[in-house]
Amino acid sequence: MGKLLLLNGPNLNRLGKREPDIYGDETLKDVEEKAKQLAASYDWELEAKQSNHEGELIDWIHQADQGYNGIIFNPGAYTHTSIALRDAIASIAVPVLEVHISNIHQRESFRHQSMLAPVCSGQIVGFGTKGYQLAIISFVQT
Ligand code: CA2
């Protein structure tokens, strides 16, 4: 049995409230509940957190170096800008799997680049909120 951290970045607390054509109609609470249930069905624990603040996300990444087997991270728009988050991920031993609800490669060109992907163990994009579940499965089935 292991333990996962599900981290969501800026604006993902707005899920289910606007832009359902891009992000679906589930709320963040729905996503987090489903994730906990899926992890529990494999006897894994999952803790879920969301922040709109880069520094808070960095602190949580540092803290997760103790006691977690993996981090599932949707960094929101910080994906495309944050060298600080990239350095935080590079500074820990726990693998981080990057998840995006939408297919960032089909969208505006400024979303095509991820600052974080080179230091993540993998990237799941374009599967809607199911991407979080695919990420959980990739950790629990290894
Ligand atoms: O596709 C993703 O998961 C993104 O990480 C979502 C970010 C976006 O900046 C990235 O390029 C791709 C935006 C999250 C905002 O979520 C909203 C949800 C509902 C309504 C409005 C925004």
Backbone and ligand atoms as CSV (ligand in chain L), in Angstrom:
chain,resi,resn,atom,element,x,y,z
A,1,MET,N,N,0.829,-1.198,0.000
A,1,MET,CA,C,0.000,0.000,0.000
A,1,MET,C,C,0.872,1.260,0.000
A,2,GLY,N,N,0.474,2.225,-0.813
A,2,GLY,CA,C,1.240,3.454,-0.902
A,2,GLY,C,C,0.357,4.675,-0.714
A,3,LYS,N,N,1.008,5.819,-0.869
A,3,LYS,CA,C,0.276,7.071,-0.659
A,3,LYS,C,C,0.577,8.066,-1.788
A,4,LEU,N,N,-0.476,8.669,-2.327
A,4,LEU,CA,C,-0.343,9.620,-3.431
A,4,LEU,C,C,-0.815,11.001,-3.004
A,5,LEU,N,N,-0.202,12.017,-3.603
A,5,LEU,CA,C,-0.668,13.395,-3.421
A,5,LEU,C,C,-1.234,13.876,-4.755
A,6,LEU,N,N,-2.484,14.311,-4.747
A,6,LEU,CA,C,-3.100,14.905,-5.929
A,6,LEU,C,C,-3.085,16.421,-5.749
A,7,LEU,N,N,-2.313,17.086,-6.602
A,7,LEU,CA,C,-2.143,18.542,-6.491
A,7,LEU,C,C,-2.766,19.232,-7.706
A,8,ASN,N,N,-3.598,20.216,-7.449
A,8,ASN,CA,C,-4.133,21.037,-8.539
A,8,ASN,C,C,-3.743,22.487,-8.315
A,9,GLY,N,N,-3.377,23.136,-9.413
A,9,GLY,CA,C,-2.897,24.516,-9.339
A,9,GLY,C,C,-3.988,25.540,-9.628
A,10,PRO,N,N,-3.573,26.730,-10.077
A,10,PRO,CA,C,-4.462,27.880,-10.165
A,10,PRO,C,C,-5.685,27.666,-11.043
A,11,ASN,N,N,-6.792,28.137,-10.518
A,11,ASN,CA,C,-8.096,28.180,-11.194
A,11,ASN,C,C,-8.794,26.825,-11.298
A,12,LEU,N,N,-8.133,25.764,-10.898
A,12,LEU,CA,C,-8.793,24.454,-11.010
A,12,LEU,C,C,-9.907,24.283,-9.973
A,13,ASN,N,N,-9.946,25.177,-8.988
A,13,ASN,CA,C,-11.104,25.211,-8.074
A,13,ASN,C,C,-12.364,25.713,-8.786
A,14,ARG,N,N,-12.211,26.198,-10.027
A,14,ARG,CA,C,-13.356,26.681,-10.815
A,14,ARG,C,C,-13.964,25.577,-11.687
A,15,LEU,N,N,-13.376,24.396,-11.644
A,15,LEU,CA,C,-13.869,23.275,-12.469
A,15,LEU,C,C,-15.358,23.055,-12.270
A,16,GLY,N,N,-16.055,22.777,-13.379
A,16,GLY,CA,C,-17.493,22.498,-13.310
A,16,GLY,C,C,-18.333,23.748,-13.254
A,17,LYS,N,N,-17.700,24.894,-13.125
A,17,LYS,CA,C,-18.462,26.144,-12.977
A,17,LYS,C,C,-18.536,26.934,-14.287
A,18,ARG,N,N,-17.486,26.810,-15.132
A,18,ARG,CA,C,-17.473,27.481,-16.443
A,18,ARG,C,C,-16.698,26.622,-17.432
A,19,GLU,N,N,-16.822,26.961,-18.722
A,19,GLU,CA,C,-16.090,26.287,-19.801
A,19,GLU,C,C,-16.200,24.758,-19.755
A,20,PRO,N,N,-17.439,24.214,-19.647
A,20,PRO,CA,C,-17.587,22.753,-19.596
A,20,PRO,C,C,-17.160,22.063,-20.890
A,21,ASP,N,N,-17.184,22.819,-22.015
A,21,ASP,CA,C,-16.764,22.239,-23.300
A,21,ASP,C,C,-15.273,21.897,-23.283
A,22,ILE,N,N,-14.478,22.647,-22.520
A,22,ILE,CA,C,-13.029,22.376,-22.436
A,22,ILE,C,C,-12.710,21.471,-21.245
A,23,TYR,N,N,-13.328,21.758,-20.090
A,23,TYR,CA,C,-12.888,21.103,-18.855
A,23,TYR,C,C,-13.890,20.113,-18.261
A,24,GLY,N,N,-15.067,19.935,-18.934
A,24,GLY,CA,C,-16.064,18.993,-18.428
A,24,GLY,C,C,-16.953,19.621,-17.366
A,25,ASP,N,N,-17.872,18.816,-16.835
A,25,ASP,CA,C,-18.836,19.383,-15.887
A,25,ASP,C,C,-18.637,18.932,-14.442
A,26,GLU,N,N,-17.592,18.140,-14.197
A,26,GLU,CA,C,-17.320,17.719,-12.817
A,26,GLU,C,C,-16.672,18.858,-12.031
A,27,THR,N,N,-17.014,18.961,-10.770
A,27,THR,CA,C,-16.338,19.946,-9.914
A,27,THR,C,C,-15.025,19.339,-9.413
A,28,LEU,N,N,-14.178,20.199,-8.833
A,28,LEU,CA,C,-12.919,19.692,-8.280
A,28,LEU,C,C,-13.207,18.689,-7.153
A,29,LYS,N,N,-14.270,18.972,-6.383
A,29,LYS,CA,C,-14.640,18.062,-5.291
A,29,LYS,C,C,-14.990,16.675,-5.848
A,30,ASP,N,N,-15.750,16.644,-6.964
A,30,ASP,CA,C,-16.092,15.364,-7.620
A,30,ASP,C,C,-14.810,14.624,-8.029
A,31,VAL,N,N,-13.898,15.370,-8.665
A,31,VAL,CA,C,-12.647,14.776,-9.155
A,31,VAL,C,C,-11.851,14.186,-7.985
A,32,GLU,N,N,-11.770,14.957,-6.901
A,32,GLU,CA,C,-10.972,14.520,-5.747
A,32,GLU,C,C,-11.603,13.295,-5.073
A,33,GLU,N,N,-12.939,13.288,-4.971
A,33,GLU,CA,C,-13.643,12.152,-4.355
A,33,GLU,C,C,-13.407,10.880,-5.156
A,34,LYS,N,N,-13.592,10.995,-6.498
A,34,LYS,CA,C,-13.392,9.839,-7.388
A,34,LYS,C,C,-11.973,9.314,-7.274
A,35,ALA,N,N,-11.010,10.257,-7.198
A,35,ALA,CA,C,-9.592,9.873,-7.120
A,35,ALA,C,C,-9.334,9.108,-5.824
A,36,LYS,N,N,-9.895,9.609,-4.715
A,36,LYS,CA,C,-9.697,8.931,-3.420
A,36,LYS,C,C,-10.287,7.529,-3.466
A,37,GLN,N,N,-11.478,7.427,-4.074
A,37,GLN,CA,C,-12.142,6.114,-4.150
A,37,GLN,C,C,-11.348,5.137,-4.997
A,38,LEU,N,N,-10.843,5.620,-6.136
A,38,LEU,CA,C,-10.069,4.717,-7.006
A,38,LEU,C,C,-8.806,4.246,-6.285
A,39,ALA,N,N,-8.112,5.178,-5.647
A,39,ALA,CA,C,-6.891,4.794,-4.906
A,39,ALA,C,C,-7.248,3.792,-3.806
A,40,ALA,N,N,-8.326,4.062,-3.079
A,40,ALA,CA,C,-8.728,3.170,-1.973
A,40,ALA,C,C,-9.054,1.771,-2.488
A,41,SER,N,N,-9.595,1.682,-3.715
A,41,SER,CA,C,-9.945,0.360,-4.263
A,41,SER,C,C,-8.687,-0.480,-4.503
A,42,TYR,N,N,-7.534,0.168,-4.544
A,42,TYR,CA,C,-6.243,-0.553,-4.654
A,42,TYR,C,C,-5.512,-0.576,-3.309
A,43,ASP,N,N,-6.239,-0.157,-2.243
A,43,ASP,CA,C,-5.639,-0.075,-0.899
A,43,ASP,C,C,-4.542,0.976,-0.810
A,44,TRP,N,N,-4.634,2.007,-1.654
A,44,TRP,CA,C,-3.716,3.137,-1.565
A,44,TRP,C,C,-4.464,4.313,-0.957
A,45,GLU,N,N,-3.689,5.209,-0.347
A,45,GLU,CA,C,-4.263,6.414,0.229
A,45,GLU,C,C,-3.998,7.566,-0.748
A,46,LEU,N,N,-4.911,8.505,-0.827
A,46,LEU,CA,C,-4.684,9.676,-1.686
A,46,LEU,C,C,-5.137,10.926,-0.951
A,47,GLU,N,N,-4.243,11.906,-0.917
A,47,GLU,CA,C,-4.568,13.195,-0.310
A,47,GLU,C,C,-4.663,14.228,-1.435
A,48,ALA,N,N,-5.683,15.084,-1.396
A,48,ALA,CA,C,-5.894,16.055,-2.475
A,48,ALA,C,C,-5.783,17.484,-1.946
A,49,LYS,N,N,-5.059,18.331,-2.700
A,49,LYS,CA,C,-4.896,19.739,-2.329
A,49,LYS,C,C,-4.967,20.607,-3.580
A,50,GLN,N,N,-5.444,21.822,-3.414
A,50,GLN,CA,C,-5.464,22.777,-4.532
A,50,GLN,C,C,-5.011,24.132,-4.015
A,51,SER,N,N,-4.225,24.838,-4.828
A,51,SER,CA,C,-3.845,26.197,-4.458
A,51,SER,C,C,-3.750,27.076,-5.702
A,52,ASN,N,N,-4.079,28.341,-5.505
A,52,ASN,CA,C,-3.906,29.333,-6.569
A,52,ASN,C,C,-2.565,30.054,-6.443
A,53,HIS,N,N,-1.728,29.612,-5.503
A,53,HIS,CA,C,-0.491,30.333,-5.181
A,53,HIS,C,C,0.741,29.472,-5.463
A,54,GLU,N,N,1.607,30.000,-6.284
A,54,GLU,CA,C,2.808,29.273,-6.711
A,54,GLU,C,C,3.656,28.827,-5.515
A,55,GLY,N,N,3.877,29.767,-4.570
A,55,GLY,CA,C,4.738,29.457,-3.415
A,55,GLY,C,C,4.157,28.352,-2.546
A,56,GLU,N,N,2.842,28.341,-2.410
A,56,GLU,CA,C,2.205,27.291,-1.604
A,56,GLU,C,C,2.377,25.926,-2.284
A,57,LEU,N,N,2.226,25.907,-3.607
A,57,LEU,CA,C,2.440,24.655,-4.351
A,57,LEU,C,C,3.882,24.180,-4.174
A,58,ILE,N,N,4.828,25.117,-4.219
A,58,ILE,CA,C,6.249,24.773,-4.044
A,58,ILE,C,C,6.472,24.174,-2.656
A,59,ASP,N,N,5.897,24.801,-1.619
A,59,ASP,CA,C,6.050,24.272,-0.248
A,59,ASP,C,C,5.495,22.854,-0.153
A,60,TRP,N,N,4.320,22.616,-0.742
A,60,TRP,CA,C,3.709,21.281,-0.668
A,60,TRP,C,C,4.555,20.236,-1.401
A,61,ILE,N,N,5.159,20.654,-2.536
A,61,ILE,CA,C,6.027,19.723,-3.288
A,61,ILE,C,C,7.235,19.346,-2.426
A,62,HIS,N,N,7.850,20.332,-1.797
A,62,HIS,CA,C,8.998,20.037,-0.910
A,62,HIS,C,C,8.584,19.086,0.209
A,63,GLN,N,N,7.440,19.383,0.858
A,63,GLN,CA,C,6.985,18.555,1.994
A,63,GLN,C,C,6.674,17.128,1.563
A,64,ALA,N,N,6.229,16.971,0.303
A,64,ALA,CA,C,5.821,15.641,-0.173
A,64,ALA,C,C,7.008,14.713,-0.403
A,65,ASP,N,N,8.218,15.245,-0.275
A,65,ASP,CA,C,9.399,14.393,-0.439
A,65,ASP,C,C,9.465,13.356,0.689
A,66,GLN,N,N,8.694,13.599,1.751
A,66,GLN,CA,C,8.597,12.647,2.866
A,66,GLN,C,C,7.201,12.025,2.830
A,67,GLY,N,N,7.134,10.725,2.750
A,67,GLY,CA,C,5.843,10.063,3.008
A,67,GLY,C,C,4.918,9.825,1.835
A,68,TYR,N,N,5.324,10.185,0.625
A,68,TYR,CA,C,4.476,9.905,-0.542
A,68,TYR,C,C,5.237,9.057,-1.561
A,69,ASN,N,N,4.474,8.224,-2.296
A,69,ASN,CA,C,5.084,7.422,-3.358
A,69,ASN,C,C,5.015,8.124,-4.706
A,70,GLY,N,N,4.134,9.107,-4.819
A,70,GLY,CA,C,4.018,9.810,-6.089
A,70,GLY,C,C,3.131,11.026,-5.955
A,71,ILE,N,N,3.326,11.966,-6.889
A,71,ILE,CA,C,2.500,13.174,-6.943
A,71,ILE,C,C,1.851,13.243,-8.326
A,72,ILE,N,N,0.546,13.471,-8.328
A,72,ILE,CA,C,-0.188,13.702,-9.570
A,72,ILE,C,C,-0.480,15.200,-9.581
A,73,PHE,N,N,0.028,15.890,-10.609
A,73,PHE,CA,C,0.041,17.352,-10.551
A,73,PHE,C,C,-0.536,17.967,-11.816
A,74,ASN,N,N,-1.630,18.704,-11.643
A,74,ASN,CA,C,-2.098,19.590,-12.714
A,74,ASN,C,C,-1.715,21.008,-12.311
A,75,PRO,N,N,-0.637,21.542,-12.900
A,75,PRO,CA,C,-0.122,22.852,-12.476
A,75,PRO,C,C,-0.885,24.026,-13.085
A,76,GLY,N,N,-1.978,23.765,-13.840
A,76,GLY,CA,C,-2.731,24.842,-14.469
A,76,GLY,C,C,-1.810,25.672,-15.357
A,77,ALA,N,N,-2.040,26.968,-15.396
A,77,ALA,CA,C,-1.258,27.830,-16.296
A,77,ALA,C,C,0.204,27.981,-15.860
A,78,TYR,N,N,0.523,27.621,-14.613
A,78,TYR,CA,C,1.944,27.650,-14.196
A,78,TYR,C,C,2.789,26.665,-15.003
A,79,THR,N,N,2.115,25.665,-15.585
A,79,THR,CA,C,2.793,24.716,-16.477
A,79,THR,C,C,3.682,25.429,-17.487
A,80,HIS,N,N,3.122,26.521,-18.020
A,80,HIS,CA,C,3.748,27.167,-19.180
A,80,HIS,C,C,4.722,28.274,-18.785
A,81,THR,N,N,4.798,28.572,-17.486
A,81,THR,CA,C,5.597,29.736,-17.061
A,81,THR,C,C,6.591,29.479,-15.937
A,82,SER,N,N,6.372,28.423,-15.139
A,82,SER,CA,C,7.041,28.409,-13.836
A,82,SER,C,C,8.341,27.603,-13.758
A,83,ILE,N,N,9.443,28.314,-13.820
A,83,ILE,CA,C,10.750,27.677,-13.608
A,83,ILE,C,C,10.890,27.312,-12.130
A,84,ALA,N,N,10.218,28.092,-11.259
A,84,ALA,CA,C,10.290,27.804,-9.815
A,84,ALA,C,C,9.641,26.451,-9.485
A,85,LEU,N,N,8.503,26.149,-10.124
A,85,LEU,CA,C,7.875,24.841,-9.893
A,85,LEU,C,C,8.732,23.721,-10.489
A,86,ARG,N,N,9.333,23.994,-11.623
A,86,ARG,CA,C,10.221,22.996,-12.225
A,86,ARG,C,C,11.385,22.681,-11.284
A,87,ASP,N,N,11.983,23.720,-10.710
A,87,ASP,CA,C,13.108,23.514,-9.787
A,87,ASP,C,C,12.648,22.757,-8.544
A,88,ALA,N,N,11.414,23.040,-8.075
A,88,ALA,CA,C,10.888,22.329,-6.898
A,88,ALA,C,C,10.750,20.836,-7.206
A,89,ILE,N,N,10.204,20.521,-8.375
A,89,ILE,CA,C,10.030,19.107,-8.756
A,89,ILE,C,C,11.398,18.432,-8.893
A,90,ALA,N,N,12.348,19.162,-9.489
A,90,ALA,CA,C,13.698,18.595,-9.657
A,90,ALA,C,C,14.391,18.366,-8.324
A,91,SER,N,N,13.937,19.066,-7.277
A,91,SER,CA,C,14.612,18.988,-5.979
A,91,SER,C,C,14.133,17.824,-5.113
A,92,ILE,N,N,13.100,17.095,-5.567
A,92,ILE,CA,C,12.588,15.984,-4.754
A,92,ILE,C,C,12.800,14.650,-5.473
A,93,ALA,N,N,12.771,13.571,-4.673
A,93,ALA,CA,C,13.004,12.245,-5.246
A,93,ALA,C,C,11.693,11.581,-5.679
A,94,VAL,N,N,10.572,12.048,-5.129
A,94,VAL,CA,C,9.265,11.437,-5.432
A,94,VAL,C,C,8.876,11.750,-6.882
A,95,PRO,N,N,8.431,10.729,-7.654
A,95,PRO,CA,C,8.042,11.008,-9.045
A,95,PRO,C,C,6.774,11.853,-9.150
A,96,VAL,N,N,6.805,12.786,-10.102
A,96,VAL,CA,C,5.657,13.677,-10.338
A,96,VAL,C,C,5.122,13.396,-11.738
A,97,LEU,N,N,3.820,13.124,-11.805
A,97,LEU,CA,C,3.173,12.871,-13.091
A,97,LEU,C,C,2.289,14.084,-13.419
A,98,GLU,N,N,2.579,14.714,-14.563
A,98,GLU,CA,C,1.848,15.930,-14.969
A,98,GLU,C,C,0.552,15.546,-15.683
A,99,VAL,N,N,-0.543,16.158,-15.274
A,99,VAL,CA,C,-1.851,15.867,-15.887
A,99,VAL,C,C,-2.489,17.165,-16.374
A,100,HIS,N,N,-3.039,17.122,-17.582
A,100,HIS,CA,C,-3.873,18.217,-18.081
A,100,HIS,C,C,-5.193,17.660,-18.571
A,101,ILE,N,N,-6.259,18.317,-18.176
A,101,ILE,CA,C,-7.607,17.882,-18.560
A,101,ILE,C,C,-7.785,18.044,-20.067
A,102,SER,N,N,-7.398,19.199,-20.567
A,102,SER,CA,C,-7.545,19.474,-21.997
A,102,SER,C,C,-6.294,19.003,-22.743
A,103,ASN,N,N,-6.417,18.939,-24.078
A,103,ASN,CA,C,-5.244,18.622,-24.892
A,103,ASN,C,C,-4.520,19.943,-25.183
A,104,ILE,N,N,-3.507,20.223,-24.373
A,104,ILE,CA,C,-2.815,21.519,-24.463
A,104,ILE,C,C,-2.197,21.739,-25.847
A,105,HIS,N,N,-1.934,20.655,-26.581
A,105,HIS,CA,C,-1.299,20.773,-27.903
A,105,HIS,C,C,-2.283,21.184,-28.997
A,106,GLN,N,N,-3.590,21.056,-28.685
A,106,GLN,CA,C,-4.628,21.464,-29.651
A,106,GLN,C,C,-5.058,22.898,-29.415
A,107,ARG,N,N,-4.507,23.547,-28.415
A,107,ARG,CA,C,-4.995,24.863,-27.995
A,107,ARG,C,C,-4.011,25.968,-28.418
A,108,GLU,N,N,-4.103,27.117,-27.796
A,108,GLU,CA,C,-3.242,28.249,-28.169
A,108,GLU,C,C,-1.767,27.826,-28.064
A,109,SER,N,N,-0.921,28.433,-28.926
A,109,SER,CA,C,0.485,28.000,-28.965
A,109,SER,C,C,1.177,28.210,-27.613
A,110,PHE,N,N,0.727,29.216,-26.805
A,110,PHE,CA,C,1.401,29.436,-25.514
A,110,PHE,C,C,1.150,28.290,-24.533
A,111,ARG,N,N,0.183,27.417,-24.858
A,111,ARG,CA,C,-0.048,26.246,-23.979
A,111,ARG,C,C,0.724,25.018,-24.428
A,112,HIS,N,N,1.419,25.092,-25.572
A,112,HIS,CA,C,2.070,23.899,-26.108
A,112,HIS,C,C,3.307,23.501,-25.319
A,113,GLN,N,N,3.950,24.499,-24.698
A,113,GLN,CA,C,5.183,24.181,-23.972
A,113,GLN,C,C,4.925,23.993,-22.486
A,114,SER,N,N,5.515,22.921,-21.937
A,114,SER,CA,C,5.483,22.726,-20.482
A,114,SER,C,C,6.888,22.922,-19.945
A,115,MET,N,N,7.021,23.844,-18.983
A,115,MET,CA,C,8.304,24.037,-18.295
A,115,MET,C,C,8.615,22.841,-17.407
A,116,LEU,N,N,7.561,22.096,-17.045
A,116,LEU,CA,C,7.709,21.055,-16.023
A,116,LEU,C,C,7.951,19.662,-16.605
A,117,ALA,N,N,7.455,19.425,-17.821
A,117,ALA,CA,C,7.512,18.072,-18.387
A,117,ALA,C,C,8.913,17.434,-18.335
A,118,PRO,N,N,9.997,18.193,-18.590
A,118,PRO,CA,C,11.324,17.558,-18.583
A,118,PRO,C,C,11.734,16.978,-17.221
A,119,VAL,N,N,11.104,17.451,-16.127
A,119,VAL,CA,C,11.476,16.922,-14.805
A,119,VAL,C,C,10.360,16.042,-14.221
A,120,CYS,N,N,9.319,15.775,-15.029
A,120,CYS,CA,C,8.238,14.888,-14.581
A,120,CYS,C,C,8.461,13.482,-15.126
A,121,SER,N,N,7.824,12.493,-14.469
A,121,SER,CA,C,8.003,11.111,-14.918
A,121,SER,C,C,7.164,10.834,-16.160
A,122,GLY,N,N,6.138,11.655,-16.403
A,122,GLY,CA,C,5.304,11.485,-17.586
A,122,GLY,C,C,4.283,12.591,-17.649
A,123,GLN,N,N,3.497,12.563,-18.736
A,123,GLN,CA,C,2.500,13.624,-18.931
A,123,GLN,C,C,1.256,12.993,-19.541
A,124,ILE,N,N,0.099,13.268,-18.956
A,124,ILE,CA,C,-1.181,12.773,-19.482
A,124,ILE,C,C,-1.989,14.003,-19.877
A,125,VAL,N,N,-2.356,14.097,-21.154
A,125,VAL,CA,C,-3.121,15.271,-21.604
A,125,VAL,C,C,-4.299,14.830,-22.456
A,126,GLY,N,N,-5.390,15.599,-22.374
A,126,GLY,CA,C,-6.471,15.456,-23.334
A,126,GLY,C,C,-7.496,14.371,-23.054
A,127,PHE,N,N,-7.433,13.743,-21.898
A,127,PHE,CA,C,-8.406,12.695,-21.564
A,127,PHE,C,C,-9.502,13.211,-20.630
A,128,GLY,N,N,-9.633,14.521,-20.526
A,128,GLY,CA,C,-10.603,15.072,-19.592
A,128,GLY,C,C,-10.196,14.728,-18.164
A,129,THR,N,N,-11.184,14.746,-17.270
A,129,THR,CA,C,-10.853,14.476,-15.856
A,129,THR,C,C,-10.476,13.005,-15.640
A,130,LYS,N,N,-10.762,12.152,-16.640
A,130,LYS,CA,C,-10.328,10.750,-16.568
A,130,LYS,C,C,-8.794,10.642,-16.474
A,131,GLY,N,N,-8.103,11.683,-16.956
A,131,GLY,CA,C,-6.640,11.690,-16.904
A,131,GLY,C,C,-6.111,11.498,-15.488
A,132,TYR,N,N,-6.830,12.040,-14.496
A,132,TYR,CA,C,-6.388,11.870,-13.103
A,132,TYR,C,C,-6.449,10.389,-12.716
A,133,GLN,N,N,-7.497,9.710,-13.213
A,133,GLN,CA,C,-7.638,8.286,-12.884
A,133,GLN,C,C,-6.557,7.444,-13.574
A,134,LEU,N,N,-6.254,7.832,-14.822
A,134,LEU,CA,C,-5.179,7.127,-15.540
A,134,LEU,C,C,-3.854,7.289,-14.794
A,135,ALA,N,N,-3.649,8.473,-14.236
A,135,ALA,CA,C,-2.412,8.724,-13.484
A,135,ALA,C,C,-2.356,7.848,-12.230
A,136,ILE,N,N,-3.492,7.727,-11.534
A,136,ILE,CA,C,-3.524,6.881,-10.328
A,136,ILE,C,C,-3.191,5.446,-10.710
A,137,ILE,N,N,-3.823,4.968,-11.796
A,137,ILE,CA,C,-3.585,3.584,-12.223
A,137,ILE,C,C,-2.109,3.362,-12.555
A,138,SER,N,N,-1.495,4.357,-13.170
A,138,SER,CA,C,-0.081,4.176,-13.537
A,138,SER,C,C,0.800,4.038,-12.291
A,139,PHE,N,N,0.412,4.685,-11.167
A,139,PHE,CA,C,1.200,4.529,-9.940
A,139,PHE,C,C,0.892,3.206,-9.229
A,140,VAL,N,N,-0.396,2.881,-9.111
A,140,VAL,CA,C,-0.741,1.710,-8.271
A,140,VAL,C,C,-0.422,0.399,-8.970
A,141,GLN,N,N,-0.329,0.421,-10.287
A,141,GLN,CA,C,-0.064,-0.835,-11.000
A,141,GLN,C,C,1.423,-1.066,-11.304
A,142,THR,N,N,2.298,-0.210,-10.766
A,142,THR,CA,C,3.722,-0.469,-11.027
A,142,THR,C,C,4.290,-1.395,-9.945
L,1,CA2,O1,O,-6.031,21.380,-19.316
L,1,CA2,C1,C,-5.626,21.623,-18.172
L,1,CA2,O2,O,-5.810,20.853,-17.232
L,1,CA2,C2,C,-4.899,22.949,-17.875
L,1,CA2,O3,O,-3.864,22.674,-16.938
L,1,CA2,C3,C,-5.941,23.867,-17.272
L,1,CA2,C4,C,-5.425,25.285,-17.022
L,1,CA2,C5,C,-4.768,25.843,-18.287
L,1,CA2,O4,O,-4.204,27.114,-18.020
L,1,CA2,C6,C,-3.693,24.927,-18.833
L,1,CA2,O5,O,-3.173,25.487,-20.012
L,1,CA2,C7,C,-4.276,23.547,-19.125
L,1,CA2,C8,C,-6.577,26.224,-16.614
L,1,CA2,C9,C,-7.392,25.772,-15.467
L,1,CA2,C10,C,-8.603,26.661,-15.401
L,1,CA2,O6,O,-9.716,25.850,-15.192
L,1,CA2,C11,C,-10.940,26.377,-15.386
L,1,CA2,C12,C,-11.990,25.554,-15.067
L,1,CA2,C13,C,-13.290,25.998,-15.251
L,1,CA2,C14,C,-13.528,27.267,-15.729
L,1,CA2,C15,C,-12.482,28.088,-16.061
L,1,CA2,C16,C,-11.175,27.653,-15.874
